[in-house]
Amino acid sequence: MSQRNARANVSAPVSDWELVTAARHQDETAIRELIRRMNPRLFRVARGIMPSDAEAEEVVQEAYLLAFSRLDSFRGEASFATWITRITINAARMQLRRPRPDKVYDTVNEASSDKNDILIFPGTETAETALGRRQIRALLEDAIASLPADLRLPFILHEVEGLSTRAIATDLQINPITVRTRLFRARYQLRRHLEAHLRGGFDAVFPFDGQRCAGMADRVVQALASTYGRTLK
């Protein structure tokens, strides 16, 4: 094998199927890589069903444990992502049927998260932009979380994960027409939610007050005084 081909093989991405094969032999590196690849999707899927981040995280962990203990049953008829997504959906639904504690504590440390979101490095966005992005994300997450679970999950799968209507229907075992109806209702309710939260808030857009306002007045007065050749009264 030539040196060029050897380098190409080293840099070639490993497929999910290859990782699954290694994971069947308890390869820790393969298991960690599969978790890394699946985490964003599975958490969003679980959050589409569960009412809190903490409960969604518990569901994802349970889904991983179920999936990795049953890898021998994965035949590759569907993709690994599809297979484990269905396990996650079933785990979430089972979790909802269990008795729930009175209080649910979220595992997300908001204070720490906020600080990380507005760390600024040279050449990146400003602190104001980062703060605005974080606020918009929080507003969207709150709006999506307000949806009923039967609308929230199809919306996340379609708009966030990019799944087709048919794929969602297959995963949720419902009619594609039902998926389209739920997506329509989800968008309508999201629009209503966002409109209610933004109503009356547009007067705060593009603020121009304080020092900026005073500075503008100073510059205009100075320019007029120069034009008139005298100090204004």
C-alpha positions in Angstrom: 0.0 0.0 0.0 1.4 3.4 -0.9 2.0 6.1 1.7 -0.8 8.3 0.1 -3.3 5.5 0.4 -2.3 4.8 3.9 -2.9 8.4 4.9 -6.3 8.4 3.1 -7.4 5.3 5.1 -6.4 6.9 8.3 -8.3 10.0 7.6 -11.4 8.3 6.2 -14.4 8.7 8.5 -15.6 5.6 10.3 -19.2 4.6 9.5 -21.8 4.0 12.2 -21.9 0.3 11.2 -18.2 -0.1 11.8 -18.5 1.6 15.2 -21.4 -0.7 16.1 -19.4 -3.7 15.1 -16.6 -2.5 17.4 -19.1 -1.6 20.2 -20.4 -5.2 20.1 -16.9 -6.2 21.3 -17.1 -3.6 24.2 -14.8 -1.2 22.4 -14.9 1.9 24.6 -13.7 4.3 21.9 -16.4 3.1 19.5 -19.1 3.5 22.2 -18.0 7.0 23.1 -18.0 8.0 19.4 -21.5 6.6 18.8 -22.7 8.6 21.9 -21.0 11.7 20.7 -22.7 11.4 17.3 -26.1 10.5 18.6 -26.3 12.9 21.6 -27.7 16.0 19.9 -30.5 14.1 18.1 -31.5 11.8 20.9 -31.6 14.6 23.5 -33.9 16.6 21.2 -36.1 13.6 20.5 -36.4 12.9 24.3 -37.0 16.6 25.0 -39.7 16.5 22.4 -41.6 14.1 24.7 -40.4 14.9 28.2 -41.3 18.1 30.1 -37.8 19.0 31.3 -34.2 18.8 30.3 -33.3 16.6 33.3 -35.9 14.0 32.5 -34.9 14.0 28.8 -31.3 13.4 29.8 -32.4 10.5 32.0 -34.3 9.0 29.0 -31.3 9.3 26.7 -29.0 7.6 29.2 -31.6 4.8 29.6 -31.9 4.5 25.8 -28.1 4.1 25.5 -28.0 1.4 28.1 -30.8 -0.4 26.4 -29.3 -0.1 22.9 -25.7 -1.1 23.9 -27.0 -4.1 25.8 -29.0 -5.2 22.8 -26.6 -4.5 19.9 -26.9 -8.1 18.8 -30.5 -7.4 17.8 -29.5 -4.5 15.5 -29.5 -6.1 12.0 -28.8 -3.0 10.0 -32.2 -3.1 8.2 -32.5 0.6 9.2 -29.7 3.0 10.1 -28.3 2.9 13.6 -29.6 6.5 14.1 -33.2 5.4 13.2 -32.9 2.2 15.4 -31.7 4.1 18.5 -34.1 6.9 17.9 -37.0 4.5 18.2 -35.5 3.1 21.4 -35.4 6.6 22.8 -39.0 7.3 21.9 -40.1 4.1 23.6 -38.0 4.8 26.6 -39.5 8.3 26.9 -43.0 7.0 26.7 -42.3 4.4 29.3 -40.8 7.1 31.5 -44.0 9.1 31.3 -46.0 6.2 32.5 -44.0 5.9 35.7 -44.8 7.8 38.9 -43.0 11.1 38.9 -41.5 12.9 41.9 -43.0 16.1 43.1 -40.0 18.1 42.1 -37.8 17.8 39.0 -34.3 19.3 39.2 -32.7 20.3 36.0 -29.2 19.1 35.5 -28.3 22.2 33.4 -26.4 24.8 35.4 -27.8 28.0 33.9 -25.3 30.3 35.5 -22.4 28.3 34.1 -24.1 28.0 30.8 -24.7 31.8 30.6 -21.0 32.5 31.2 -19.9 30.0 28.6 -22.3 31.5 26.1 -20.7 35.0 26.2 -17.1 34.1 26.3 -15.6 36.2 23.6 -12.5 35.3 21.6 -10.6 37.5 19.1 -12.4 37.6 15.8 -15.7 36.2 17.1 -19.0 37.8 17.9 -19.3 40.6 20.4 -20.7 40.2 24.0 -23.9 41.9 22.9 -24.4 39.6 19.9 -23.7 36.5 22.1 -26.2 37.7 24.7 -28.8 38.4 22.0 -28.3 35.0 20.5 -28.7 33.4 23.9 -31.9 35.3 24.6 -33.4 34.4 21.2 -32.5 30.7 21.8 -34.1 30.8 25.2 -37.3 32.4 23.7 -37.4 29.7 21.0 -36.8 26.9 23.5 -39.5 28.2 25.8 -41.9 28.4 22.8 -41.2 24.9 21.7 -41.4 23.6 25.3 -44.9 25.1 25.6 -46.2 22.8 22.8 -48.1 19.6 23.7 -45.8 16.6 23.4 -47.8 15.2 20.4 -46.9 18.5 18.5 -43.5 19.1 20.0 -41.8 15.9 18.9 -42.9 16.0 15.2 -41.8 19.7 15.1 -38.4 19.0 16.6 -37.8 16.0 14.3 -38.8 18.0 11.2 -37.5 21.5 11.9 -34.4 20.7 14.0 -33.4 17.2 12.8 -34.5 17.7 9.2 -36.5 14.4 9.0 -39.0 14.1 6.2 -42.7 13.7 6.9 -42.6 10.1 5.9 -39.6 9.3 8.1 -41.4 10.9 11.1 -44.5 8.9 10.4 -42.4 5.7 10.3 -40.6 6.5 13.5 -43.8 7.5 15.4 -45.9 4.9 13.7 -48.6 7.3 12.6 -50.1 8.4 9.3 -48.0 11.0 7.2 -51.2 13.1 7.0 -51.3 13.2 10.8 -47.7 14.3 10.8 -48.4 17.2 8.4 -51.5 18.2 10.5 -49.4 18.2 13.7 -46.7 20.3 12.1 -49.2 22.8 10.9 -50.7 23.0 14.4 -47.3 23.3 16.0 -46.3 26.2 13.8 -49.6 28.0 14.4 -49.2 27.6 18.2 -45.6 28.7 18.1 -46.5 31.8 16.1 -49.2 32.6 18.7 -46.8 32.1 21.6 -44.0 34.2 20.1 -46.5 37.0 19.1 -47.8 37.1 22.7 -44.3 37.4 24.2 -43.0 39.9 21.7 -46.1 42.2 21.7 -45.2 45.6 23.0 -41.5 44.8 22.9 -40.6 46.4 19.6 -40.2 49.8 21.2 -37.0 48.4 22.7 -35.5 47.6 19.3 -32.5 49.7 18.1 -32.3 51.8 21.3 -30.7 55.2 20.9 -30.6 56.9 24.3 -28.3 57.7 27.2 -24.8 58.7 26.1 -25.5 57.9 22.4 -28.4 60.4 22.5 -26.4 63.0 24.3 -23.5 62.6 22.0 -25.7 63.1 18.9 -27.1 66.3 20.4 -23.6 67.6 21.1 -22.4 66.9 17.6 -25.5 68.5 16.0 -25.2 71.6 18.1 -21.5 71.9 17.3 -22.1 71.5 13.6 -24.8 74.1 13.7 -22.6 76.5 15.6 -19.9 76.1 13.0 -22.5 76.7 10.2 -23.8 79.8 11.8 -20.4 81.0 12.9 -21.6 81.6 16.4 -22.7 79.7 19.6 -26.3 78.8 19.6 -28.6 80.6 22.1 
